[in-house]
Amino acid sequence: MFVRLDRHHFAARPLALPPCGQVGHSSSVARRWSGDRPVLLRCWQVAPGGITCRWEVAEPQHSQPLVRAAEAPSAEPDPVSLPLPRKLAPAYALLAAIAFVPPPAAAGEPNQAAVSARGAEPQAAASRPDSPPPAGEPTPAPDAAAAQPAKDERFSVHFQATVATQWHPYFSAAYTGPNSMRPGTEHATSIVTDLFTGARLWKGAEAYFQPELSGGRGLSSTLGVAAFPSGEVYRVGDPNPSVIVGRAFLRQVIGLGGGAVHVDPGPNQLALTRDRDALTLTVGKVATTDFVDRNPFSNDPHTGFMSWGLWSSAAYDYPADTRGYTYGVAADLSIDWWSARFGMFLEPLRANAMDLEWDITKARGLVWEFEGRYTLAGRPGAARVLAFVNTAHMGSYEQALRESPAAPDVTATRADGRTKVGFAASVNQDLGGGLGAFLRGSFNDGQNETWAFTEIDHCVALGAVQSGSRWGRDDDEAGLAVVVSGLSDAHRHYLEAGGLGFIIGDGKLSYAPEVLAEAYYRFALTRWASVGVNYQPIFNPGYNSDRGPVHVFTARVHVAL
């Protein structure tokens, strides 16, 4: 929430205001405040139009206050009004009745367009409730004069729940195959809930455990679109809700100097102050994308872009079981403006399987990433590039066509030692005024079958995210993006001959690049709850110009505590 003051004798200078403990609001930023430090009084009022908070002036921060000539700052600033929808006033009146009861800790969901674009740092990662922030990207410790010293957490508990319903009307299709999106009107609902727990073990060591309950399925059982429109669903046969262990891992941070920095609390992240430069080691059950490909403006389908081609570099067939998790080890070395990362993760035993291959001499996923953080025209940004080599018991598209040109089956050609090699690159840039933009590109050789993520061999995505600060709703967010996906020649010829993958396959193919655009708006009800709507037009679904376009509409509810 931002407080905007227009008192002309106040100098324009950002200042973090202390939180109002009675309503539990996070510190707000006064964009036009004087050199005098305000201190929030305990009194406050609730009116149908919103909340009124009052600050008093403490000691000046400058020996000479920054004022206009012939004007003197007031002894006490006027009350500052924080406008809210009238429908929310009763809820805040209830908070007034329990003013001395501290609210539950929030999950810390900063607006991705409003946070620093300095790579995948903890603030950005906190906006993705199901993944821990990269430990190598702390935020600078706050000035002692501007805020109270942060305390290291010993334990933490966070929670998130997301319910999404998608619907598409009838669309034209010259034919429909086993793995096509059905052309008739349909809808599908999914739910994902996570409980994030963490504990500090010894100096620099942390343990995390995250059970997950998920249920439902995607449109057409999550088939027919390569850049599938919902990151909330999995390719599982049973849509009934079930509980699994999503993450269970150990993290060890080894300080290397560079000054003290503070890491903000969040899901799978304990608050702590540590060295800026650090080597971070992680081992256990994780998601590969916890460590690499973390573009802060598009990495969370719970609250942001939902398409598989937007929240991830889609041609990176990253190691994962059906629900997106795997076991592995990862290292992150962060020094000043750069970070270097490496990870090795288990591959599924079969394509899109829950079972993992534990013999790393037969199957494994290796990934390397370098990230550099910079400032462009005074605004932060980051760029990253990764390379990967996946080894698994894959089938070959070319061999499948040679052995059965009329009815190729890639699963019949599987052999040990097959690889998929590729790279991905992305950049994110803060453009000011709560606006941020991102660009992603990825590529793989496409000779062997897709194994874990989705059937995309090359992909380019471009988008922008705008916070609601421009229209007076700072916790709201709007986004617009497009992703264009394509196939390798071998993969394309296989589908043209009637072959099937595990997510696409119309029986035949009139090839064209798949194009998906997405626009969304997220409306913040409170600090902990939001509702959102998404619209996604999909052209050439499954790379087939004989089908579509498909228009997908989504309603989404998200809660994070």
C-alpha positions in Angstrom: 0.0 0.0 0.0 1.4 3.4 -0.9 0.6 6.7 0.8 0.7 9.8 -1.5 1.1 13.2 0.2 0.9 16.4 -1.7 1.9 18.9 1.0 4.1 21.3 -1.0 6.5 22.0 1.8 7.5 18.4 2.0 10.5 17.4 0.1 10.1 14.5 -2.4 11.9 11.6 -0.8 11.0 7.9 -0.3 10.6 6.8 3.3 9.5 3.5 4.7 6.7 4.2 7.3 6.4 1.9 10.3 3.5 -0.5 10.3 0.3 0.2 12.1 0.3 -2.8 14.5 -3.5 -2.5 15.1 -4.4 -3.3 11.6 -1.3 -5.3 10.7 -0.5 -3.4 7.5 3.0 -3.7 6.1 5.2 -0.6 6.0 4.0 1.9 3.4 6.1 4.1 1.3 5.5 7.9 1.5 6.5 9.2 -1.9 6.4 12.9 -0.7 7.5 13.2 2.9 9.7 15.7 4.7 13.1 15.2 6.1 11.4 14.7 9.5 10.8 11.1 10.5 7.1 10.3 11.1 6.2 7.9 13.9 2.8 6.2 13.8 0.6 6.9 16.8 -1.6 4.1 18.2 -4.8 5.9 17.4 -6.7 5.2 14.2 -10.2 5.4 12.8 -12.3 3.3 10.5 -14.8 5.1 8.3 -17.0 3.8 5.4 -14.5 5.4 3.0 -11.4 3.6 4.4 -8.8 3.9 7.2 -7.3 7.0 8.7 -3.9 6.8 10.3 -2.1 9.6 12.1 1.7 10.2 12.4 3.6 12.5 14.7 7.0 14.0 13.8 10.1 12.8 15.6 13.6 14.2 15.4 14.6 15.6 12.0 16.7 13.5 9.8 18.6 16.5 8.5 20.1 19.4 10.3 18.2 21.7 8.0 14.7 20.5 7.0 14.1 20.6 3.3 11.3 23.2 2.9 10.2 25.8 0.4 11.0 29.4 1.2 8.5 31.2 3.4 7.0 27.9 4.4 7.6 25.9 7.6 6.6 22.3 8.1 3.7 21.6 10.3 4.3 20.6 13.9 2.2 17.5 13.2 1.2 16.3 9.8 -2.5 15.9 8.9 -4.0 12.4 9.1 -3.2 10.3 6.0 -6.2 8.6 4.5 -5.8 5.2 2.9 -8.8 4.8 0.6 -10.5 1.4 0.5 -13.6 0.0 -1.1 -16.6 0.6 1.0 -17.4 -3.1 1.1 -14.2 -3.7 3.0 -14.9 -1.2 5.8 -16.8 -3.6 8.0 -13.9 -6.1 7.9 -11.5 -3.4 9.1 -13.9 -2.3 11.7 -13.7 -5.8 13.0 -9.9 -5.5 13.2 -10.4 -2.4 15.3 -12.2 -4.5 17.9 -9.1 -6.8 18.2 -6.5 -4.1 17.8 -4.1 -5.6 20.2 -4.2 -9.1 18.7 -1.4 -9.5 16.2 -2.4 -10.8 12.8 -0.9 -14.0 11.4 2.3 -13.5 9.5 1.7 -12.9 5.8 3.5 -14.8 3.1 5.0 -11.7 1.8 3.6 -11.4 -1.7 5.1 -8.2 -3.1 3.9 -7.1 -6.5 6.3 -8.5 -9.0 6.2 -5.3 -11.0 6.9 -3.2 -8.0 9.8 -5.3 -6.5 13.4 -4.8 -7.5 14.2 -6.4 -10.9 17.5 -7.5 -9.5 17.0 -11.1 -10.6 15.2 -13.8 -8.6 15.7 -12.4 -5.2 13.7 -13.2 -2.1 11.1 -10.6 -2.6 10.3 -11.9 -6.0 10.4 -15.5 -4.9 8.0 -14.8 -2.1 5.4 -13.9 -4.8 5.6 -17.5 -5.9 4.2 -19.3 -2.8 5.2 -22.8 -3.9 9.0 -22.3 -4.3 11.8 -21.1 -2.0 13.8 -18.0 -3.1 17.3 -18.5 -4.4 19.5 -18.2 -1.3 22.1 -16.3 -3.3 19.9 -13.2 -3.8 19.4 -11.4 -0.4 18.1 -7.9 0.0 20.2 -5.2 1.6 19.7 -4.9 5.3 17.6 -1.9 6.1 19.1 1.2 7.5 19.1 1.0 11.3 17.8 4.6 11.5 14.9 3.8 9.1 13.7 0.5 10.5 14.1 -1.8 13.5 16.8 -4.4 13.3 15.6 -7.6 11.7 15.7 -10.8 13.7 16.6 -14.2 12.5 13.8 -16.7 12.5 14.1 -20.1 14.2 10.9 -21.5 12.8 8.4 -20.5 10.2 5.0 -21.7 9.0 3.3 -20.4 5.8 0.2 -21.5 3.8 -1.2 -20.9 0.4 -4.3 -22.1 -1.4 -5.3 -21.5 -5.0 -8.5 -22.5 -6.7 -8.8 -21.9 -10.5 -11.7 -22.6 -12.9 -11.1 -22.6 -16.6 -13.6 -22.6 -19.4 -13.6 -22.4 -23.2 -16.4 -22.2 -25.6 -16.8 -24.3 -28.7 -14.1 -23.9 -31.3 -13.7 -25.2 -34.9 -11.6 -28.3 -35.5 -11.3 -30.2 -38.8 -10.5 -33.4 -36.8 -9.8 -34.5 -33.3 -7.2 -37.0 -32.2 -6.4 -38.9 -29.0 -4.4 -36.1 -27.5 -6.4 -33.1 -28.8 -8.1 -30.4 -26.8 -11.8 -31.2 -27.2 -13.6 -28.7 -29.4 -16.9 -28.7 -27.4 -17.6 -26.3 -24.6 -15.9 -27.5 -21.4 -14.7 -26.3 -18.0 -12.3 -27.7 -15.4 -11.5 -26.7 -11.8 -8.3 -27.3 -9.8 -7.2 -26.7 -6.3 -3.6 -26.6 -4.9 -2.8 -26.0 -1.2 0.6 -26.0 0.4 1.8 -25.8 4.0 5.4 -24.5 4.2 7.4 -25.3 7.4 11.0 -24.4 8.2 13.4 -24.7 11.1 17.0 -23.5 11.7 19.3 -26.3 12.7 22.7 -24.8 13.3 24.6 -21.8 11.9 23.7 -21.4 8.2 21.7 -24.6 8.1 17.9 -24.8 7.5 15.4 -27.7 7.0 12.1 -27.4 5.2 9.1 -29.6 4.8 6.2 -28.9 2.5 3.1 -31.1 2.2 0.8 -30.4 -0.7 -2.8 -31.2 -1.3 -3.9 -30.9 -4.9 -6.8 -32.1 -7.0 -8.8 -31.5 -10.2 -7.5 -31.7 -13.8 -7.0 -29.3 -16.7 -9.2 -28.8 -19.7 -9.4 -31.9 -21.8 -7.4 -33.8 -19.1 -4.4 -31.4 -19.8 -4.0 -32.3 -23.4 -3.9 -30.6 -26.8 -1.9 -27.4 -26.1 1.9 -27.4 -25.8 2.0 -24.1 -23.8 -0.9 -25.4 -21.7 -3.0 -22.6 -20.3 -2.9 -23.6 -16.6 0.2 -24.1 -14.4 -2.1 -25.2 -11.6 -2.8 -28.6 -13.1 -0.8 -31.8 -13.7 -1.0 -34.6 -16.2 -2.4 -37.1 -13.6 -5.0 -39.8 -14.3 -6.9 -39.4 -11.0 -8.4 -35.9 -10.4 -9.4 -36.7 -6.8 -7.6 -34.5 -4.2 -4.5 -36.2 -2.8 -1.7 -35.3 -0.4 2.0 -35.6 -1.3 5.3 -34.4 0.1 6.1 -31.6 -2.3 9.4 -30.5 -0.9 11.7 -31.8 1.9 15.2 -30.5 1.8 18.2 -29.2 3.7 20.0 -25.9 2.9 23.4 -24.8 4.1 24.6 -21.2 3.6 28.4 -20.6 3.9 29.2 -16.9 4.2 32.0 -15.4 2.2 32.0 -11.8 3.3 31.0 -8.8 1.3 29.0 -7.1 4.2 25.8 -8.0 6.0 22.5 -8.4 4.1 19.0 -9.3 5.2 17.0 -12.1 3.6 13.3 -11.5 4.0 11.0 -14.3 5.3 8.6 -16.2 3.1 7.5 -19.7 2.1 10.5 -22.0 2.4 12.7 -19.2 3.6 13.6 -18.2 7.1 14.4 -14.6 7.8 18.1 -14.1 8.5 21.0 -11.7 8.3 24.1 -13.1 6.6 27.0 -12.3 4.4 26.2 -10.8 1.0 28.6 -13.2 -0.8 27.7 -16.8 -0.1 27.9 -20.4 -1.2 24.5 -22.1 -0.8 24.2 -25.9 -1.0 20.8 -27.6 -1.2 19.9 -31.3 -1.1 16.6 -33.1 -1.0 13.2 -33.2 -2.7 12.7 -29.9 -4.6 11.6 -28.5 -7.9 14.3 -27.8 -10.5 12.9 -24.3 -11.1 13.5 -23.4 -7.5 17.1 -22.8 -8.4 17.3 -21.8 -12.1 15.2 -19.9 -14.6 13.7 -17.6 -11.9 12.5 -14.6 -13.8 10.8 -12.4 -11.1 8.1 -11.0 -13.4 6.8 -14.4 -14.5 7.4 -17.4 -12.3 4.2 -18.0 -10.3 1.0 -19.5 -11.9 -0.8 -19.0 -8.5 -0.9 -15.2 -8.9 0.5 -14.3 -12.3 0.8 -15.7 -15.8 -0.6 -19.3 -15.9 0.6 -20.6 -19.3 3.4 -23.2 -19.1 5.1 -21.2 -21.9 5.2 -18.0 -19.8 6.1 -18.9 -16.2 8.9 -21.1 -17.4 11.4 -21.4 -20.3 9.2 -24.0 -22.0 11.9 -25.7 -24.2 13.8 -26.5 -21.0 12.5 -30.1 -20.4 13.5 -29.8 -16.7 13.7 -33.0 -14.6 10.5 -33.6 -12.6 7.9 -36.2 -11.8 4.3 -35.8 -12.9 3.6 -33.2 -10.2 6.7 -31.1 -10.9 9.0 -32.3 -8.1 12.2 -34.4 -8.1 15.3 -35.1 -5.9 18.6 -33.5 -6.4 21.5 -31.4 -5.3 22.2 -27.8 -6.2 24.9 -25.2 -5.5 24.6 -21.4 -5.8 27.6 -19.1 -5.6 26.7 -15.4 -5.4 29.4 -12.7 -5.4 28.3 -9.1 -5.5 26.5 -8.6 -8.8 26.7 -12.1 -10.2 25.6 -15.7 -9.4 26.7 -19.0 -10.8 24.5 -22.1 -10.2 24.7 -25.8 -10.8 22.3 -28.7 -10.2 21.9 -32.4 -10.7 18.4 -33.9 -10.5 16.7 -37.2 -11.0 14.7 -37.9 -14.2 11.5 -39.8 -14.3 11.7 -43.6 -15.0 9.3 -43.1 -18.0 8.1 -40.0 -19.8 5.7 -38.1 -17.6 5.9 -40.7 -14.8 5.7 -40.3 -11.0 8.4 -42.9 -10.4 12.0 -41.6 -10.6 15.1 -43.3 -11.9 17.5 -43.5 -8.9 20.5 -44.8 -10.9 22.2 -41.6 -12.0 24.5 -43.6 -14.3 21.4 -44.3 -16.4 19.4 -41.0 -16.1 20.0 -37.5 -14.7 19.5 -33.9 -15.5 22.4 -31.5 -15.3 22.0 -27.7 -15.5 24.3 -24.7 -15.3 23.2 -21.1 -15.0 24.9 -17.7 -14.8 23.0 -14.6 -13.7 24.2 -11.0 -13.8 22.5 -8.1 -12.1 22.8 -4.5 -13.5 21.4 -1.0 -13.5 20.1 0.5 -16.8 19.2 4.2 -16.7 19.1 4.0 -13.0 16.7 1.1 -12.9 17.6 -2.5 -11.9 17.5 -5.4 -14.2 19.0 -8.9 -14.5 19.9 -11.3 -17.3 20.6 -15.1 -17.0 21.6 -17.9 -19.3 21.4 -21.6 -18.6 22.6 -24.8 -20.4 21.2 -28.3 -19.7 21.9 -31.9 -20.6 19.3 -34.5 -19.8 20.0 -38.2 -20.0 17.2 -40.8 -19.8 15.7 -43.9 -21.4 14.2 -41.8 -24.2 12.8 -42.8 -27.6 14.0 -41.4 -30.9 11.6 -39.6 -33.4 13.7 -40.4 -36.4 14.0 -44.1 -35.4 10.2 -44.3 -34.8 9.6 -43.0 -38.4 12.1 -45.4 -39.9 10.6 -48.4 -38.2 7.0 -47.6 -38.8 6.4 -44.7 -41.2 2.6 -45.1 -41.3 2.1 -45.4 -37.5 5.2 -44.3 -35.6 5.4 -44.9 -31.9 8.3 -43.2 -30.1 7.8 -45.2 -27.0 8.8 -48.4 -28.9 12.3 -47.0 -29.6 13.4 -46.2 -26.1 17.0 -46.9 -25.2 19.4 -46.0 -22.4 21.8 -43.1 -22.9 19.6 -40.9 -25.0 20.0 -37.2 -24.4 18.3 -33.9 -24.8 20.6 -30.8 -24.9 19.6 -27.2 -24.9 19.8 -23.7 -23.5 17.6 -20.9 -22.1 18.1 -17.2 -21.6 16.0 -14.5 -20.0 16.1 -10.9 -19.0 13.9 -8.8 -16.7 13.9 -5.0 -16.5 12.3 -2.5 -14.1 10.8 0.3 -16.2 9.6 2.5 -13.3 6.2 3.4 -12.1 5.5 -0.2 -11.0 6.0 -1.5 -14.6 8.4 -4.4 -15.4 9.1 -6.3 -18.5 10.6 -9.7 -19.3 11.9 -11.7 -22.3 12.5 -15.4 -22.4 14.0 -17.6 -25.1 14.8 -21.4 -25.0 15.8 -24.2 -27.3 16.5 -27.9 -27.3 17.7 -30.3 -30.0 14.3 -32.0 -30.3 15.7 -35.3 -31.6 14.5 -37.5 -28.7 11.1 -37.6 -27.0 9.9 -35.0 -24.5 10.5 -36.6 -21.1 9.2 -34.4 -18.2 7.7 -31.0 -19.0 6.0 -30.2 -22.3 6.4 -30.7 -26.1 8.1 -27.5 -27.1 11.5 -27.5 -28.8 12.0 -23.8 -29.3 10.1 -20.9 -27.7 10.1 -17.1 -27.3 8.0 -15.3 -24.7 7.7 -11.5 -24.1 5.5 -9.8 -21.5 5.0 -7.0 -19.0 3.5 -6.6 -15.5 2.1 -3.4 -14.1 1.3 -2.9 -10.4 -2.0 -1.1 -9.5 -0.1 1.9 -8.1 -0.9 3.8 -11.2 -4.6 3.7 -10.4 -4.5 3.8 -6.7 -4.6 0.1 -5.9 -1.0 -0.8 -5.1 -1.6 -4.5 -4.3 -3.4 -5.2 -7.6 -1.5 -6.4 -10.6 -2.1 -6.6 -14.4 -0.1 -8.5 -16.9 0.1 -9.0 -20.7 2.3 -11.5 -22.5 2.6 -13.7 -25.6 4.5 -16.9 -26.2 5.4 -18.4 -29.6 6.4 -22.1 -29.6 7.7 -24.5 -32.3 9.0 -28.0 -32.9 12.2 -29.5 -34.3 11.9 -31.1 -37.8 12.1 -34.6 -36.4 9.4 -33.9 -33.8 7.2 -32.2 -36.4 7.5 -35.1 -39.0 6.6 -37.6 -36.2 3.4 -35.8 -35.4 2.5 -35.3 -39.1 2.7 -39.1 -39.6 0.2 -39.6 -36.8 2.5 -40.1 -33.9 1.5 -39.2 -30.4 3.4 -37.5 -27.6 2.2 -37.5 -24.0 0.5 -34.1 -24.2 -0.2 -33.4 -27.9 -1.1 -35.6 -31.0 -4.1 -34.9 -33.3 -3.6 -38.0 -35.5 -2.3 -35.8 -38.2 -0.9 -32.3 -38.4 -1.0 -29.1 -40.6 2.0 -27.6 -38.9 2.1 -23.9 -37.7 3.8 -22.3 -34.7 1.6 -22.4 -31.6 0.8 -18.8 -30.4 -0.7 -18.1 -27.0 -1.4 -14.7 -25.6 -2.4 -14.0 -22.0 -3.8 -11.1 -20.1 -4.7 -11.1 -16.4 -5.8 -8.8 -13.6 -5.4 -9.7 -9.9 -7.6 -7.8 -7.5 -6.3 -7.7 -3.9 -9.1 -8.2 -1.4 -6.7 -8.1 1.6 -3.1 -8.6 2.2 -3.8 -12.4 2.3 -6.4 -12.9 -0.4 -6.9 -11.9 -4.0 -9.2 -12.8 -6.9 -8.2 -12.7 -10.5 -9.3 -13.2 -14.1 -7.3 -14.4 -17.1 -8.0 -14.5 -20.8 -5.9 -16.6 -23.2 -6.5 -16.8 -27.0 -4.6 -19.8 -28.4 -3.8 -20.0 -32.1 -2.8 -23.3 -33.8 -3.2 -25.4 -30.6 -0.9 -28.3 -30.7 0.9 -26.7 -33.7 -2.1 -27.5 -35.9 -3.6 -24.8 -38.1 -6.6 -27.1 -38.8 -7.8 -26.5 -35.3 -8.8 -23.4 -33.3 -8.4 -20.7 -32.2 -9.3 -21.6 -28.7 -10.4 -18.9 -26.2 -9.7 -19.8 -22.6 -11.2 -17.8 -19.6 -10.1 -18.3 -16.0 -11.4 -17.3 -12.6 -8.9 -17.6 -9.8 -8.9 -17.2 -6.0 -5.6 -17.1 -4.0 -5.0 -17.0 -0.3 -1.5 -16.9 1.3 -0.8 -16.6 5.1 
